């Protein structure tokens, strides 16, 4: 059933939208890059059965080792169960850490998440 959960990983991989805090000057910043693997965000079965859908945006603090240290809801889905499932799954995502002037550094990133009961891909 998780293959029907559409998470905006293509846009995440193509250009992870970051919220970066920089003080003074223009340091060279490299965005954290998500590592490939299984999608850890699971659609809650009871909400799937009820047909509950929603979109949300998470803010993730990716540390210097590529782990997610903090997760915040930047834009809620309107359903607490979807938000909680996204937060729980996002906590175990892994990244190639961001860099500032070549040094690994913690950075905030945004992650759009879509919970949908509709099949993904093009019907053929």
PDB file as gemmi writes it, atoms N, CA and C in Angstrom:
CRYST1    1.000    1.000    1.000  90.00  90.00  90.00 P 1                      
ATOM      1  N   UNK A   1       0.815  -1.191   0.000  1.00  0.00           N  
ATOM      2  CA  UNK A   1       0.000   0.000   0.000  1.00  0.00           C  
ATOM      3  C   UNK A   1       0.862   1.260   0.000  1.00  0.00           C  
ATOM      4  N   UNK A   2       2.107   1.166   0.469  1.00  0.00           N  
ATOM      5  CA  UNK A   2       2.952   2.355   0.493  1.00  0.00           C  
ATOM      6  C   UNK A   2       3.293   2.841  -0.903  1.00  0.00           C  
ATOM      7  N   UNK A   3       3.165   1.974  -1.933  1.00  0.00           N  
ATOM      8  CA  UNK A   3       3.433   2.455  -3.283  1.00  0.00           C  
ATOM      9  C   UNK A   3       2.362   3.435  -3.733  1.00  0.00           C  
ATOM     10  N   UNK A   4       1.227   3.493  -3.041  1.00  0.00           N  
ATOM     11  CA  UNK A   4       0.189   4.453  -3.382  1.00  0.00           C  
ATOM     12  C   UNK A   4       0.338   5.760  -2.616  1.00  0.00           C  
ATOM     13  N   UNK A   5       1.274   5.791  -1.705  1.00  0.00           N  
ATOM     14  CA  UNK A   5       1.601   7.028  -0.999  1.00  0.00           C  
ATOM     15  C   UNK A   5       2.582   7.774  -1.875  1.00  0.00           C  
ATOM     16  N   UNK A   6       2.149   8.906  -2.343  1.00  0.00           N  
ATOM     17  CA  UNK A   6       3.028   9.674  -3.206  1.00  0.00           C  
ATOM     18  C   UNK A   6       3.702  10.760  -2.393  1.00  0.00           C  
ATOM     19  N   UNK A   7       5.000  10.669  -2.277  1.00  0.00           N  
ATOM     20  CA  UNK A   7       5.792  11.676  -1.584  1.00  0.00           C  
ATOM     21  C   UNK A   7       6.602  12.379  -2.649  1.00  0.00           C  
ATOM     22  N   UNK A   8       6.771  13.641  -2.506  1.00  0.00           N  
ATOM     23  CA  UNK A   8       7.404  14.444  -3.541  1.00  0.00           C  
ATOM     24  C   UNK A   8       8.907  14.228  -3.581  1.00  0.00           C  
ATOM     25  N   UNK A   9       9.360  12.969  -3.637  1.00  0.00           N  
ATOM     26  CA  UNK A   9      10.780  12.697  -3.715  1.00  0.00           C  
ATOM     27  C   UNK A   9      11.387  13.147  -5.041  1.00  0.00           C  
ATOM     28  N   UNK A  10      10.679  13.034  -6.185  1.00  0.00           N  
ATOM     29  CA  UNK A  10      11.308  13.532  -7.414  1.00  0.00           C  
ATOM     30  C   UNK A  10      11.689  15.001  -7.311  1.00  0.00           C  
ATOM     31  N   UNK A  11      10.775  15.819  -6.784  1.00  0.00           N  
ATOM     32  CA  UNK A  11      11.123  17.232  -6.641  1.00  0.00           C  
ATOM     33  C   UNK A  11      12.154  17.432  -5.549  1.00  0.00           C  
ATOM     34  N   UNK A  12      12.121  16.570  -4.537  1.00  0.00           N  
ATOM     35  CA  UNK A  12      13.117  16.642  -3.468  1.00  0.00           C  
ATOM     36  C   UNK A  12      14.494  16.364  -4.038  1.00  0.00           C  
ATOM     37  N   UNK A  13      14.596  15.326  -4.860  1.00  0.00           N  
ATOM     38  CA  UNK A  13      15.879  14.970  -5.435  1.00  0.00           C  
ATOM     39  C   UNK A  13      16.322  15.977  -6.484  1.00  0.00           C  
ATOM     40  N   UNK A  14      15.381  16.510  -7.238  1.00  0.00           N  
ATOM     41  CA  UNK A  14      15.720  17.452  -8.305  1.00  0.00           C  
ATOM     42  C   UNK A  14      16.190  18.783  -7.758  1.00  0.00           C  
ATOM     43  N   UNK A  15      15.724  19.166  -6.624  1.00  0.00           N  
ATOM     44  CA  UNK A  15      16.129  20.451  -6.060  1.00  0.00           C  
ATOM     45  C   UNK A  15      15.504  20.656  -4.707  1.00  0.00           C  
ATOM     46  N   UNK A  16      16.010  19.963  -3.726  1.00  0.00           N  
ATOM     47  CA  UNK A  16      15.472  20.027  -2.377  1.00  0.00           C  
ATOM     48  C   UNK A  16      15.388  21.486  -1.955  1.00  0.00           C  
ATOM     49  N   UNK A  17      14.154  21.923  -1.681  1.00  0.00           N  
ATOM     50  CA  UNK A  17      13.948  23.311  -1.282  1.00  0.00           C  
ATOM     51  C   UNK A  17      14.443  23.472   0.149  1.00  0.00           C  
ATOM     52  N   UNK A  18      15.386  24.356   0.317  1.00  0.00           N  
ATOM     53  CA  UNK A  18      15.989  24.534   1.645  1.00  0.00           C  
ATOM     54  C   UNK A  18      15.676  25.900   2.216  1.00  0.00           C  
ATOM     55  N   UNK A  19      15.541  25.907   3.517  1.00  0.00           N  
ATOM     56  CA  UNK A  19      15.494  27.156   4.255  1.00  0.00           C  
ATOM     57  C   UNK A  19      16.826  27.261   4.964  1.00  0.00           C  
ATOM     58  N   UNK A  20      17.669  28.149   4.499  1.00  0.00           N  
ATOM     59  CA  UNK A  20      19.006  28.273   5.056  1.00  0.00           C  
ATOM     60  C   UNK A  20      19.125  29.590   5.810  1.00  0.00           C  
ATOM     61  N   UNK A  21      19.762  29.526   6.931  1.00  0.00           N  
ATOM     62  CA  UNK A  21      20.004  30.727   7.713  1.00  0.00           C  
ATOM     63  C   UNK A  21      21.485  31.062   7.580  1.00  0.00           C  
ATOM     64  N   UNK A  22      21.781  32.211   7.022  1.00  0.00           N  
ATOM     65  CA  UNK A  22      23.165  32.614   6.831  1.00  0.00           C  
ATOM     66  C   UNK A  22      23.358  34.001   7.426  1.00  0.00           C  
ATOM     67  N   UNK A  23      24.449  34.174   8.122  1.00  0.00           N  
ATOM     68  CA  UNK A  23      24.763  35.465   8.730  1.00  0.00           C  
ATOM     69  C   UNK A  23      25.937  36.081   7.987  1.00  0.00           C  
ATOM     70  N   UNK A  24      25.718  37.279   7.450  1.00  0.00           N  
ATOM     71  CA  UNK A  24      26.781  38.007   6.774  1.00  0.00           C  
ATOM     72  C   UNK A  24      27.355  37.250   5.599  1.00  0.00           C  
ATOM     73  N   UNK A  25      28.045  37.934   4.706  1.00  0.00           N  
ATOM     74  CA  UNK A  25      28.752  37.328   3.586  1.00  0.00           C  
ATOM     75  C   UNK A  25      27.916  36.379   2.769  1.00  0.00           C  
ATOM     76  N   UNK A  26      28.568  35.789   1.803  1.00  0.00           N  
ATOM     77  CA  UNK A  26      27.926  34.820   0.923  1.00  0.00           C  
ATOM     78  C   UNK A  26      28.714  33.525   0.950  1.00  0.00           C  
ATOM     79  N   UNK A  27      28.577  32.702   1.998  1.00  0.00           N  
ATOM     80  CA  UNK A  27      29.319  31.447   2.032  1.00  0.00           C  
ATOM     81  C   UNK A  27      28.815  30.501   0.946  1.00  0.00           C  
ATOM     82  N   UNK A  28      29.697  29.613   0.504  1.00  0.00           N  
ATOM     83  CA  UNK A  28      29.306  28.613  -0.477  1.00  0.00           C  
ATOM     84  C   UNK A  28      28.539  27.515   0.242  1.00  0.00           C  
ATOM     85  N   UNK A  29      27.284  27.332  -0.138  1.00  0.00           N  
ATOM     86  CA  UNK A  29      26.427  26.349   0.515  1.00  0.00           C  
ATOM     87  C   UNK A  29      26.091  25.219  -0.441  1.00  0.00           C  
ATOM     88  N   UNK A  30      26.182  23.987   0.052  1.00  0.00           N  
ATOM     89  CA  UNK A  30      25.755  22.807  -0.689  1.00  0.00           C  
ATOM     90  C   UNK A  30      24.605  22.194   0.073  1.00  0.00           C  
ATOM     91  N   UNK A  31      23.496  21.987  -0.588  1.00  0.00           N  
ATOM     92  CA  UNK A  31      22.288  21.469   0.035  1.00  0.00           C  
ATOM     93  C   UNK A  31      22.440  20.009   0.438  1.00  0.00           C  
ATOM     94  N   UNK A  32      21.763  19.592   1.512  1.00  0.00           N  
ATOM     95  CA  UNK A  32      21.716  18.163   1.827  1.00  0.00           C  
ATOM     96  C   UNK A  32      21.014  17.426   0.684  1.00  0.00           C  
ATOM     97  N   UNK A  33      21.480  16.231   0.382  1.00  0.00           N  
ATOM     98  CA  UNK A  33      20.900  15.431  -0.694  1.00  0.00           C  
ATOM     99  C   UNK A  33      20.360  14.141  -0.084  1.00  0.00           C  
ATOM    100  N   UNK A  34      19.071  13.843  -0.311  1.00  0.00           N  
ATOM    101  CA  UNK A  34      18.516  12.620   0.257  1.00  0.00           C  
ATOM    102  C   UNK A  34      19.172  11.384  -0.349  1.00  0.00           C  
ATOM    103  N   UNK A  35      19.414  10.390   0.486  1.00  0.00           N  
ATOM    104  CA  UNK A  35      19.972   9.135   0.010  1.00  0.00           C  
ATOM    105  C   UNK A  35      18.838   8.247  -0.492  1.00  0.00           C  
ATOM    106  N   UNK A  36      19.127   7.451  -1.496  1.00  0.00           N  
ATOM    107  CA  UNK A  36      18.119   6.562  -2.057  1.00  0.00           C  
ATOM    108  C   UNK A  36      17.848   5.410  -1.109  1.00  0.00           C  
ATOM    109  N   UNK A  37      16.681   4.848  -1.197  1.00  0.00           N  
ATOM    110  CA  UNK A  37      16.317   3.711  -0.356  1.00  0.00           C  
ATOM    111  C   UNK A  37      14.821   3.632  -0.214  1.00  0.00           C  
ATOM    112  N   UNK A  38      14.397   2.855   0.723  1.00  0.00           N  
ATOM    113  CA  UNK A  38      12.972   2.683   0.982  1.00  0.00           C  
ATOM    114  C   UNK A  38      12.363   3.977   1.510  1.00  0.00           C  
ATOM    115  N   UNK A  39      11.103   4.167   1.206  1.00  0.00           N  
ATOM    116  CA  UNK A  39      10.346   5.311   1.680  1.00  0.00           C  
ATOM    117  C   UNK A  39       9.839   4.999   3.088  1.00  0.00           C  
ATOM    118  N   UNK A  40      10.344   5.687   4.114  1.00  0.00           N  
ATOM    119  CA  UNK A  40       9.956   5.346   5.483  1.00  0.00           C  
ATOM    120  C   UNK A  40       8.618   5.937   5.931  1.00  0.00           C  
ATOM    121  N   UNK A  41       7.983   6.749   5.089  1.00  0.00           N  
ATOM    122  CA  UNK A  41       6.719   7.367   5.483  1.00  0.00           C  
ATOM    123  C   UNK A  41       5.577   6.456   5.044  1.00  0.00           C  
ATOM    124  N   UNK A  42       4.838   5.965   6.023  1.00  0.00           N  
ATOM    125  CA  UNK A  42       3.766   5.007   5.746  1.00  0.00           C  
ATOM    126  C   UNK A  42       2.400   5.651   5.950  1.00  0.00           C  
ATOM    127  N   UNK A  43       1.501   5.329   5.048  1.00  0.00           N  
ATOM    128  CA  UNK A  43       0.123   5.799   5.112  1.00  0.00           C  
ATOM    129  C   UNK A  43      -0.574   5.046   6.249  1.00  0.00           C  
ATOM    130  N   UNK A  44      -1.146   5.718   7.234  1.00  0.00           N  
ATOM    131  CA  UNK A  44      -1.859   5.009   8.302  1.00  0.00           C  
ATOM    132  C   UNK A  44      -3.036   4.210   7.723  1.00  0.00           C  
ATOM    133  N   UNK A  45      -3.060   2.927   7.976  1.00  0.00           N  
ATOM    134  CA  UNK A  45      -4.044   2.029   7.379  1.00  0.00           C  
ATOM    135  C   UNK A  45      -5.480   2.469   7.648  1.00  0.00           C  
ATOM    136  N   UNK A  46      -5.766   2.891   8.883  1.00  0.00           N  
ATOM    137  CA  UNK A  46      -7.131   3.300   9.209  1.00  0.00           C  
ATOM    138  C   UNK A  46      -7.553   4.540   8.421  1.00  0.00           C  
ATOM    139  N   UNK A  47      -6.605   5.448   8.141  1.00  0.00           N  
ATOM    140  CA  UNK A  47      -6.933   6.648   7.359  1.00  0.00           C  
ATOM    141  C   UNK A  47      -7.073   6.300   5.878  1.00  0.00           C  
ATOM    142  N   UNK A  48      -6.273   5.351   5.419  1.00  0.00           N  
ATOM    143  CA  UNK A  48      -6.402   4.857   4.043  1.00  0.00           C  
ATOM    144  C   UNK A  48      -7.809   4.285   3.843  1.00  0.00           C  
ATOM    145  N   UNK A  49      -8.223   3.430   4.783  1.00  0.00           N  
ATOM    146  CA  UNK A  49      -9.539   2.788   4.686  1.00  0.00           C  
ATOM    147  C   UNK A  49     -10.677   3.808   4.689  1.00  0.00           C  
ATOM    148  N   UNK A  50     -10.477   4.919   5.386  1.00  0.00           N  
ATOM    149  CA  UNK A  50     -11.489   5.981   5.440  1.00  0.00           C  
ATOM    150  C   UNK A  50     -11.397   6.934   4.242  1.00  0.00           C  
ATOM    151  N   UNK A  51     -10.372   6.776   3.405  1.00  0.00           N  
ATOM    152  CA  UNK A  51     -10.204   7.647   2.242  1.00  0.00           C  
ATOM    153  C   UNK A  51      -9.668   9.027   2.585  1.00  0.00           C  
ATOM    154  N   UNK A  52      -9.041   9.162   3.741  1.00  0.00           N  
ATOM    155  CA  UNK A  52      -8.493  10.455   4.159  1.00  0.00           C  
ATOM    156  C   UNK A  52      -7.229  10.737   3.356  1.00  0.00           C  
ATOM    157  N   UNK A  53      -7.173  11.900   2.731  1.00  0.00           N  
ATOM    158  CA  UNK A  53      -6.007  12.319   1.955  1.00  0.00           C  
ATOM    159  C   UNK A  53      -5.540  13.683   2.454  1.00  0.00           C  
ATOM    160  N   UNK A  54      -4.321  14.050   2.116  1.00  0.00           N  
ATOM    161  CA  UNK A  54      -3.841  15.365   2.505  1.00  0.00           C  
ATOM    162  C   UNK A  54      -2.409  15.611   2.077  1.00  0.00           C  
ATOM    163  N   UNK A  55      -2.063  16.875   2.034  1.00  0.00           N  
ATOM    164  CA  UNK A  55      -0.713  17.332   1.708  1.00  0.00           C  
ATOM    165  C   UNK A  55      -0.186  18.129   2.887  1.00  0.00           C  
ATOM    166  N   UNK A  56       1.111  17.992   3.127  1.00  0.00           N  
ATOM    167  CA  UNK A  56       1.731  18.777   4.175  1.00  0.00           C  
ATOM    168  C   UNK A  56       3.170  19.080   3.793  1.00  0.00           C  
ATOM    169  N   UNK A  57       3.771  19.981   4.516  1.00  0.00           N  
ATOM    170  CA  UNK A  57       5.173  20.332   4.311  1.00  0.00           C  
ATOM    171  C   UNK A  57       5.875  20.230   5.655  1.00  0.00           C  
ATOM    172  N   UNK A  58       6.979  19.483   5.660  1.00  0.00           N  
ATOM    173  CA  UNK A  58       7.790  19.328   6.860  1.00  0.00           C  
ATOM    174  C   UNK A  58       9.073  20.131   6.722  1.00  0.00           C  
ATOM    175  N   UNK A  59       9.573  20.596   7.850  1.00  0.00           N  
ATOM    176  CA  UNK A  59      10.917  21.178   7.930  1.00  0.00           C  
ATOM    177  C   UNK A  59      11.779  20.177   8.653  1.00  0.00           C  
ATOM    178  N   UNK A  60      12.927  19.850   8.067  1.00  0.00           N  
ATOM    179  CA  UNK A  60      13.841  18.872   8.635  1.00  0.00           C  
ATOM    180  C   UNK A  60      15.176  19.536   8.918  1.00  0.00           C  
ATOM    181  N   UNK A  61      15.713  19.322  10.118  1.00  0.00           N  
ATOM    182  CA  UNK A  61      17.064  19.766  10.419  1.00  0.00           C  
ATOM    183  C   UNK A  61      17.981  18.572  10.188  1.00  0.00           C  
ATOM    184  N   UNK A  62      18.768  18.657   9.113  1.00  0.00           N  
ATOM    185  CA  UNK A  62      19.692  17.584   8.745  1.00  0.00           C  
ATOM    186  C   UNK A  62      21.044  17.912   9.366  1.00  0.00           C  
ATOM    187  N   UNK A  63      21.548  17.005  10.215  1.00  0.00           N  
ATOM    188  CA  UNK A  63      22.808  17.291  10.911  1.00  0.00           C  
ATOM    189  C   UNK A  63      24.023  16.971  10.042  1.00  0.00           C  
ATOM    190  N   UNK A  64      25.213  17.162  10.616  1.00  0.00           N  
ATOM    191  CA  UNK A  64      26.456  16.999   9.854  1.00  0.00           C  
ATOM    192  C   UNK A  64      26.761  15.552   9.492  1.00  0.00           C  
ATOM    193  N   UNK A  65      26.030  14.590  10.067  1.00  0.00           N  
ATOM    194  CA  UNK A  65      26.213  13.183   9.683  1.00  0.00           C  
ATOM    195  C   UNK A  65      25.159  12.730   8.677  1.00  0.00           C  
ATOM    196  N   UNK A  66      24.178  13.584   8.377  1.00  0.00           N  
ATOM    197  CA  UNK A  66      23.129  13.246   7.418  1.00  0.00           C  
ATOM    198  C   UNK A  66      21.861  12.717   8.056  1.00  0.00           C  
ATOM    199  N   UNK A  67      21.832  12.654   9.381  1.00  0.00           N  
ATOM    200  CA  UNK A  67      20.627  12.213  10.090  1.00  0.00           C  
ATOM    201  C   UNK A  67      19.698  13.407  10.304  1.00  0.00           C  
ATOM    202  N   UNK A  68      18.429  13.114  10.507  1.00  0.00           N  
ATOM    203  CA  UNK A  68      17.446  14.162  10.776  1.00  0.00           C  
ATOM    204  C   UNK A  68      17.374  14.351  12.288  1.00  0.00           C  
ATOM    205  N   UNK A  69      17.760  15.548  12.748  1.00  0.00           N  
ATOM    206  CA  UNK A  69      17.746  15.856  14.179  1.00  0.00           C  
ATOM    207  C   UNK A  69      16.389  16.355  14.658  1.00  0.00           C  
ATOM    208  N   UNK A  70      15.718  17.142  13.831  1.00  0.00           N  
ATOM    209  CA  UNK A  70      14.441  17.737  14.224  1.00  0.00           C  
ATOM    210  C   UNK A  70      13.483  17.725  13.045  1.00  0.00           C  
ATOM    211  N   UNK A  71      12.207  17.581  13.357  1.00  0.00           N  
ATOM    212  CA  UNK A  71      11.155  17.638  12.340  1.00  0.00           C  
ATOM    213  C   UNK A  71      10.070  18.572  12.850  1.00  0.00           C  
ATOM    214  N   UNK A  72       9.660  19.501  12.012  1.00  0.00           N  
ATOM    215  CA  UNK A  72       8.578  20.429  12.336  1.00  0.00           C  
ATOM    216  C   UNK A  72       7.576  20.416  11.199  1.00  0.00           C  
ATOM    217  N   UNK A  73       6.318  20.643  11.509  1.00  0.00           N  
ATOM    218  CA  UNK A  73       5.301  20.787  10.477  1.00  0.00           C  
ATOM    219  C   UNK A  73       5.256  22.255  10.074  1.00  0.00           C  
ATOM    220  N   UNK A  74       5.640  22.545   8.838  1.00  0.00           N  
ATOM    221  CA  UNK A  74       5.601  23.922   8.330  1.00  0.00           C  
ATOM    222  C   UNK A  74       4.206  24.257   7.815  1.00  0.00           C  
ATOM    223  N   UNK A  75       3.538  23.262   7.228  1.00  0.00           N  
ATOM    224  CA  UNK A  75       2.175  23.425   6.728  1.00  0.00           C  
ATOM    225  C   UNK A  75       1.437  22.117   6.989  1.00  0.00           C  
ATOM    226  N   UNK A  76       0.436  22.161   7.830  1.00  0.00           N  
ATOM    227  CA  UNK A  76      -0.288  20.952   8.227  1.00  0.00           C  
ATOM    228  C   UNK A  76      -1.223  20.475   7.126  1.00  0.00           C  
ATOM    229  N   UNK A  77      -1.532  19.177   7.164  1.00  0.00           N  
ATOM    230  CA  UNK A  77      -2.435  18.563   6.188  1.00  0.00           C  
ATOM    231  C   UNK A  77      -3.897  18.792   6.529  1.00  0.00           C  
ATOM    232  N   UNK A  78      -4.161  19.151   7.777  1.00  0.00           N  
ATOM    233  CA  UNK A  78      -5.535  19.274   8.222  1.00  0.00           C  
ATOM    234  C   UNK A  78      -6.013  18.017   8.934  1.00  0.00           C  
ATOM    235  N   UNK A  79      -5.149  17.003   8.987  1.00  0.00           N  
ATOM    236  CA  UNK A  79      -5.488  15.780   9.705  1.00  0.00           C  
ATOM    237  C   UNK A  79      -4.284  15.358  10.543  1.00  0.00           C  
ATOM    238  N   UNK A  80      -4.453  15.351  11.849  1.00  0.00           N  
ATOM    239  CA  UNK A  80      -3.351  15.076  12.769  1.00  0.00           C  
ATOM    240  C   UNK A  80      -2.702  13.724  12.509  1.00  0.00           C  
ATOM    241  N   UNK A  81      -3.476  12.712  12.161  1.00  0.00           N  
ATOM    242  CA  UNK A  81      -2.932  11.381  11.907  1.00  0.00           C  
ATOM    243  C   UNK A  81      -1.966  11.350  10.738  1.00  0.00           C  
ATOM    244  N   UNK A  82      -2.268  12.097   9.668  1.00  0.00           N  
ATOM    245  CA  UNK A  82      -1.357  12.172   8.524  1.00  0.00           C  
ATOM    246  C   UNK A  82      -0.083  12.908   8.912  1.00  0.00           C  
ATOM    247  N   UNK A  83      -0.237  14.008   9.626  1.00  0.00           N  
ATOM    248  CA  UNK A  83       0.929  14.779  10.055  1.00  0.00           C  
ATOM    249  C   UNK A  83       1.854  13.930  10.929  1.00  0.00           C  
ATOM    250  N   UNK A  84       1.263  13.194  11.885  1.00  0.00           N  
ATOM    251  CA  UNK A  84       2.067  12.363  12.780  1.00  0.00           C  
ATOM    252  C   UNK A  84       2.791  11.249  12.032  1.00  0.00           C  
ATOM    253  N   UNK A  85       2.123  10.641  11.049  1.00  0.00           N  
ATOM    254  CA  UNK A  85       2.763   9.578  10.261  1.00  0.00           C  
ATOM    255  C   UNK A  85       3.937  10.132   9.456  1.00  0.00           C  
ATOM    256  N   UNK A  86       3.772  11.325   8.884  1.00  0.00           N  
ATOM    257  CA  UNK A  86       4.847  11.939   8.111  1.00  0.00           C  
ATOM    258  C   UNK A  86       6.035  12.279   9.011  1.00  0.00           C  
ATOM    259  N   UNK A  87       5.763  12.811  10.183  1.00  0.00           N  
ATOM    260  CA  UNK A  87       6.837  13.161  11.128  1.00  0.00           C  
ATOM    261  C   UNK A  87       7.604  11.910  11.533  1.00  0.00           C  
ATOM    262  N   UNK A  88       6.878  10.857  11.884  1.00  0.00           N  
ATOM    263  CA  UNK A  88       7.513   9.609  12.316  1.00  0.00           C  
ATOM    264  C   UNK A  88       8.427   9.041  11.225  1.00  0.00           C  
ATOM    265  N   UNK A  89       7.949   9.010   9.986  1.00  0.00           N  
ATOM    266  CA  UNK A  89       8.763   8.490   8.892  1.00  0.00           C  
ATOM    267  C   UNK A  89       9.940   9.389   8.548  1.00  0.00           C  
ATOM    268  N   UNK A  90       9.736  10.695   8.611  1.00  0.00           N  
ATOM    269  CA  UNK A  90      10.802  11.642   8.259  1.00  0.00           C  
ATOM    270  C   UNK A  90      11.977  11.558   9.224  1.00  0.00           C  
ATOM    271  N   UNK A  91      11.716  11.184  10.461  1.00  0.00           N  
ATOM    272  CA  UNK A  91      12.787  11.088  11.464  1.00  0.00           C  
ATOM    273  C   UNK A  91      13.859  10.066  11.075  1.00  0.00           C  
ATOM    274  N   UNK A  92      13.524   9.087  10.230  1.00  0.00           N  
ATOM    275  CA  UNK A  92      14.503   8.061   9.872  1.00  0.00           C  
ATOM    276  C   UNK A  92      15.067   8.232   8.458  1.00  0.00           C  
ATOM    277  N   UNK A  93      14.731   9.334   7.789  1.00  0.00           N  
ATOM    278  CA  UNK A  93      15.353   9.628   6.494  1.00  0.00           C  
ATOM    279  C   UNK A  93      16.851   9.871   6.682  1.00  0.00           C  
ATOM    280  N   UNK A  94      17.632   9.584   5.671  1.00  0.00           N  
ATOM    281  CA  UNK A  94      19.079   9.832   5.700  1.00  0.00           C  
ATOM    282  C   UNK A  94      19.457  10.707   4.506  1.00  0.00           C  
ATOM    283  N   UNK A  95      20.459  11.560   4.693  1.00  0.00           N  
ATOM    284  CA  UNK A  95      20.908  12.512   3.691  1.00  0.00           C  
ATOM    285  C   UNK A  95      22.426  12.505   3.588  1.00  0.00           C  
ATOM    286  N   UNK A  96      22.919  12.911   2.432  1.00  0.00           N  
ATOM    287  CA  UNK A  96      24.308  13.349   2.330  1.00  0.00           C  
ATOM    288  C   UNK A  96      24.264  14.744   2.944  1.00  0.00           C  
ATOM    289  N   UNK A  97      25.056  15.001   3.980  1.00  0.00           N  
ATOM    290  CA  UNK A  97      24.924  16.274   4.705  1.00  0.00           C  
ATOM    291  C   UNK A  97      25.190  17.494   3.833  1.00  0.00           C  
ATOM    292  N   UNK A  98      24.584  18.600   4.239  1.00  0.00           N  
ATOM    293  CA  UNK A  98      24.865  19.868   3.598  1.00  0.00           C  
ATOM    294  C   UNK A  98      26.261  20.349   3.990  1.00  0.00           C  
ATOM    295  N   UNK A  99      26.772  21.260   3.180  1.00  0.00           N  
ATOM    296  CA  UNK A  99      28.115  21.789   3.455  1.00  0.00           C  
ATOM    297  C   UNK A  99      28.110  23.308   3.315  1.00  0.00           C  
ATOM    298  N   UNK A 100      28.899  23.925   4.166  1.00  0.00           N  
ATOM    299  CA  UNK A 100      29.116  25.370   4.121  1.00  0.00           C  
ATOM    300  C   UNK A 100      30.610  25.566   3.974  1.00  0.00           C  
ATOM    301  N   UNK A 101      31.006  26.170   2.872  1.00  0.00           N  
ATOM    302  CA  UNK A 101      32.426  26.360   2.559  1.00  0.00           C  
ATOM    303  C   UNK A 101      33.194  25.041   2.638  1.00  0.00           C  
ATOM    304  N   UNK A 102      32.556  23.956   2.160  1.00  0.00           N  
ATOM    305  CA  UNK A 102      33.204  22.650   2.093  1.00  0.00           C  
ATOM    306  C   UNK A 102      33.127  21.820   3.362  1.00  0.00           C  
ATOM    307  N   UNK A 103      32.689  22.408   4.457  1.00  0.00           N  
ATOM    308  CA  UNK A 103      32.596  21.697   5.734  1.00  0.00           C  
ATOM    309  C   UNK A 103      31.155  21.243   5.974  1.00  0.00           C  
ATOM    310  N   UNK A 104      30.994  20.003   6.436  1.00  0.00           N  
ATOM    311  CA  UNK A 104      29.666  19.509   6.789  1.00  0.00           C  
ATOM    312  C   UNK A 104      29.064  20.392   7.865  1.00  0.00           C  
ATOM    313  N   UNK A 105      27.776  20.696   7.700  1.00  0.00           N  
ATOM    314  CA  UNK A 105      27.112  21.564   8.669  1.00  0.00           C  
ATOM    315  C   UNK A 105      25.622  21.247   8.712  1.00  0.00           C  
ATOM    316  N   UNK A 106      24.998  21.407   9.870  1.00  0.00           N  
ATOM    317  CA  UNK A 106      23.547  21.216   9.948  1.00  0.00           C  
ATOM    318  C   UNK A 106      22.818  22.260   9.094  1.00  0.00           C  
ATOM    319  N   UNK A 107      21.743  21.842   8.444  1.00  0.00           N  
ATOM    320  CA  UNK A 107      20.928  22.740   7.625  1.00  0.00           C  
ATOM    321  C   UNK A 107      19.472  22.317   7.692  1.00  0.00           C  
ATOM    322  N   UNK A 108      18.586  23.308   7.609  1.00  0.00           N  
ATOM    323  CA  UNK A 108      17.154  23.054   7.522  1.00  0.00           C  
ATOM    324  C   UNK A 108      16.783  22.805   6.065  1.00  0.00           C  
ATOM    325  N   UNK A 109      15.885  21.849   5.853  1.00  0.00           N  
ATOM    326  CA  UNK A 109      15.364  21.541   4.520  1.00  0.00           C  
ATOM    327  C   UNK A 109      13.853  21.388   4.621  1.00  0.00           C  
ATOM    328  N   UNK A 110      13.158  21.596   3.520  1.00  0.00           N  
ATOM    329  CA  UNK A 110      11.713  21.366   3.509  1.00  0.00           C  
ATOM    330  C   UNK A 110      11.419  20.100   2.711  1.00  0.00           C  
ATOM    331  N   UNK A 111      10.381  19.395   3.133  1.00  0.00           N  
ATOM    332  CA  UNK A 111       9.975  18.161   2.473  1.00  0.00           C  
ATOM    333  C   UNK A 111       8.468  18.173   2.289  1.00  0.00           C  
ATOM    334  N   UNK A 112       7.994  18.307   1.043  1.00  0.00           N  
ATOM    335  CA  UNK A 112       6.556  18.188   0.802  1.00  0.00           C  
ATOM    336  C   UNK A 112       6.150  16.712   0.825  1.00  0.00           C  
ATOM    337  N   UNK A 113       5.006  16.419   1.435  1.00  0.00           N  
ATOM    338  CA  UNK A 113       4.509  15.048   1.529  1.00  0.00           C  
ATOM    339  C   UNK A 113       3.056  15.034   1.061  1.00  0.00           C  
ATOM    340  N   UNK A 114       2.726  14.069   0.211  1.00  0.00           N  
ATOM    341  CA  UNK A 114       1.354  13.913  -0.272  1.00  0.00           C  
ATOM    342  C   UNK A 114       0.862  12.514   0.082  1.00  0.00           C  
ATOM    343  N   UNK A 115      -0.250  12.456   0.803  1.00  0.00           N  
ATOM    344  CA  UNK A 115      -0.913  11.188   1.074  1.00  0.00           C  
ATOM    345  C   UNK A 115      -2.116  11.121   0.132  1.00  0.00           C  
ATOM    346  N   UNK A 116      -2.121  10.130  -0.745  1.00  0.00           N  
ATOM    347  CA  UNK A 116      -3.189  10.002  -1.724  1.00  0.00           C  
ATOM    348  C   UNK A 116      -3.562   8.528  -1.888  1.00  0.00           C  
ATOM    349  N   UNK A 117      -4.839   8.272  -2.026  1.00  0.00           N  
ATOM    350  CA  UNK A 117      -5.319   6.909  -2.258  1.00  0.00           C  
ATOM    351  C   UNK A 117      -5.325   6.558  -3.738  1.00  0.00           C  
ATOM    352  N   UNK A 118      -5.038   7.524  -4.591  1.00  0.00           N  
ATOM    353  CA  UNK A 118      -5.021   7.277  -6.032  1.00  0.00           C  
ATOM    354  C   UNK A 118      -3.684   6.638  -6.438  1.00  0.00           C  
ATOM    355  N   UNK A 119      -3.728   5.711  -7.383  1.00  0.00           N  
ATOM    356  CA  UNK A 119      -2.482   5.080  -7.844  1.00  0.00           C  
ATOM    357  C   UNK A 119      -1.523   6.107  -8.441  1.00  0.00           C  
ATOM    358  N   UNK A 120      -0.236   5.839  -8.272  1.00  0.00           N  
ATOM    359  CA  UNK A 120       0.786   6.694  -8.868  1.00  0.00           C  
ATOM    360  C   UNK A 120       1.130   6.197 -10.251  1.00  0.00           C  
ATOM    361  N   UNK A 121       1.774   7.037 -11.043  1.00  0.00           N  
ATOM    362  CA  UNK A 121       2.198   6.631 -12.375  1.00  0.00           C  
ATOM    363  C   UNK A 121       1.119   6.851 -13.401  1.00  0.00           C  
ATOM    364  N   UNK A 122       1.479   6.612 -14.647  1.00  0.00           N  
ATOM    365  CA  UNK A 122       0.552   6.802 -15.760  1.00  0.00           C  
ATOM    366  C   UNK A 122      -0.177   5.510 -16.081  1.00  0.00           C  
ATOM    367  N   UNK A 123      -1.499   5.544 -16.176  1.00  0.00           N  
ATOM    368  CA  UNK A 123      -2.214   4.336 -16.555  1.00  0.00           C  
ATOM    369  C   UNK A 123      -1.973   4.022 -18.027  1.00  0.00           C  
ATOM    370  N   UNK A 124      -1.633   2.806 -18.326  1.00  0.00           N  
ATOM    371  CA  UNK A 124      -1.401   2.410 -19.727  1.00  0.00           C  
ATOM    372  C   UNK A 124      -2.354   1.328 -20.133  1.00  0.00           C  
TER     373      UNK A 124                                                      
END                                                                             
